[in-house]
């Protein structure tokens, strides 16, 4: 084989490799994190896989609602994955659906230590009082909801105003908001203040097992962590 043929062969293989790499990368980017409220072909793919394996008996309609969330949680428990009802990299992989490792949330910087300022402590107390027994991501989500309210025109424009607004929080009414937070709650407050928002912009959270205003069920549920649902 002469040098020209060798060069052409190498060039051909390089083009094939580059095409394959781009195709794989593009496909990977089409596997977003799925949660209550998501919709589309990725949800249908997950529903179909769960249905094939006996976890899901609802319609394959591409709508991530209560039935899909329950099926995902059942699957996660069976496969030793935290049962948060969210389809991320671990759940995709367990389902046999390839996806890249998730990137860090935009603007998020991991907490280096427990640094406590006025806003941090107030937010930590609210998180601890409202979500002490919830999974860590649920604690951060509660903090994010309170911070989202600060920047929303329908709520007070300060954190203290949001926390103490008309006893909107159960923990204010019963006094638990004055409880000393643990380190997890302080770290969750710091993570929320650093920009991590696992609520995806929600303004409300509630426990469906407790008596709540009928109005709250008119809100669009976006995601669920532990005993709380989060909505807009």
Secondary structure, DSSP 8 states (H G I E B T S, - for coil): --HHHHHHHHHHHHHHHHHHHHHHHHHHHT---B-TT-BSHHHHHHHHHHHHTTS--S--SSB--HHHHHHHHHHHHHTT----S-B-HHHHHHTT---------TT-----S----HHHHHHHHHHHHHHTTS-HHHHHHHHHHHHHHHTSTTS-SSHHHHHTGGG-SHHHHHSGGGS---HHHHHHHHHHHTT--TTSS--EEE-TTS---GGGGGS-EEEEETTEEEE-
